[in-house]
């Protein structure tokens, strides 16, 4: 038995007994569904960056790498499912995995937002030195200060800052980094200050 690409139920012939679509029409219906859900996923991936810039996690680079892998993996999965539906092949498992991944950027963005917005943990100041700076222009410009780490297992920390803070600090400057513990125990950068 093969599953209908549209409704996911088993069908015995070319036409599904449940939704009444043949394999070509079911492939078109799956295409529309995948495109609509992919649009929701892409909006979520863009919206994820808003809390990352407002309440930047200390491990932002690792989080962005994870989101990048998730982003391209989900798009590849949607394309694979759509190609299989066009060829009238089994797509039910791929569709279910893709549908499960669609809300993930929204959920992760909500977690990062709640981690910073609702956080009431005491702030901690760390005195450190700027050893480098990184700036990435674009629609959503990113500015980071690379500072010596206060954590035992890290050599440097990459601190997300505003463009004004980026211009205020130069290599070799002393800087106080204020870190909050985070509601979900994900430390985030509250701000950077001159000592």
N, C-alpha and C positions, 0 to 999 in steps of 0.2 A: 504494500500500500504506500502511496505517496500522499503527502499533505498538500492541501490547497495553499498556494502562495499568499492568498489574500486573508482567509479566515483561520488558517492553520489546522483545520480539521481534515481527517482522512477522506480521500475521494477515490472512487473506484474507476472512474472513466476520465475523459478529458474535461468534462463539466462537473463542477462541485455541486453536490446535492444540497448543501447548506446555504451557500451564498449565490449559487446559480451562475457563477462566472466560469468561462473556459480558461485554459492555461494562459492564453494571450491577454485576455482582459484582466486576469488575476495578476499577471506580471506588470501591467500598467498601474493597477491599484497599489501594488507594492512599491512601485517607483514613486508614485505621489506621496505615499505614506513615509517612505524613507527621506524624500526631499524635505517634507514638512518637519519631520523630527530632526533632521540634520540642521535645519535653520534654527530650531530651538536650541540645539547643542552649541552651534556657533555663537549665538547670542549669549549663552551661558559662559562660554569660554572668554568672550570679550568682557562680560560683566564681572568675571572672576578677578580681573585686574584692578577694579575699583577699590575693594577692601585691601588689596595687596599694597596699593600706594597710600591708602589712608592709615592702615595699621600694619606696616611692613613687618612680617615675621623675620626673626633673626636668621633662619635657614631659608630665606627667600629663593636663593639660587637653586637649591635642591627641589623646592616646591615647583618652581618654574620648569625644571627639567622633567619632573613627573607629569605636569600638565601638558608639556609638549609631546611626550611619548603617548599620553592618553589621547591628545588631540589628533595626532596623525594616525594612531592605531584605530580610533573610532571612525575616522573618515575612510581609511582603507577597508574596514569591515563593512561600511555602508556601500562602498563601490563594489565590493565582492558580492554582497548579498544582491545588489541590483543587477549585476551581470548574470548571476545564477538564475534570477527570476526571469530575465529576458530569454535565457536558454531553456526555460521550463524545467529547471533542476530544483532539488530540495533546498529551501531557504529558511525553514522554520527556526532551526537552532541559531543561525546567524542573526535573524530578525530579533529573536528574544535577547541575545547578548547585546546587540546594538541598542534596543529599546531600554535595556538596563543601564547602559552607559550614558544615555542622553541626559538624565538629570544630575549626573555626577559633578560637572563644573558648577552648577547652581548650588548644590549641597556644600561643596568645598568652599565656594565663595561665602556662603552663609556662615560656615564654620569660622573662616578667617575674620569675617566681620564681627561675629559674636565674641570671638576670642579677644578682640581689642575693644569693642564698644561697651561690652558689659563687664569688662575686667576691672576689678577693684583691688587687685593685689598691690602690695607696697612696691614702689619704684626703687630700683637699685642703680647707683651711679658707678661707672667704671672709668678710671683715668687711663687713657691710652694715647698712642701716637699715630698720626696719619703716615702711612708708608706708600700710598698710591691713591689714585683717583680714577674713576671710570665714568664715562658719559656716553649714552647712546641716544642720538637724536631720533626724531620720528614723530608719529602721531601721538604716541604716549612716551615722551622722553623719560629716560631713566638715568638717575645720577647716583653714584655710589662712592663712598669713601672706603678705602681699604685701610684698616687699622690693625695694629698688633692685638692679638687675642688675649682676653683675660681668662679664657677657658683652658684647662690643662691639655686637652687633646687636640687643640686647634692652634695653628701658627698665626693665621690672620682671620679677620672677620670682615665681611663685605656689608657695609651699612647703607641702606637706602636713605637718601636725604633729599631735601628740596633743592631746587636750582640755586636758591640764595645761600643755603648752607654749603653747597658744593663750591660756590665762588668764594665763600668766606674762609675756607680751610685749604691750606697748601701742604705739600709734602713736608714732613718733619714737625708740623704743628701738633701741640698737645690738644687733646679733645676729651671732653667728658661725654660718655655715651650713657644715656638714661634708658634702662631696659625694664619693661613690665613683664610679670610672670605669665600673663595670659589666662583667660578663663578656662581654656582647654589645655592648659599647661604647655602652650606653644609660645615661648618668649618672643616679644615683639619690641621694635625700637620706638620708644616714646619721643626721643629727640636727641640732638647733639648740641653741645654747648662749649663755649670757651671756658677753660678752668678759671 
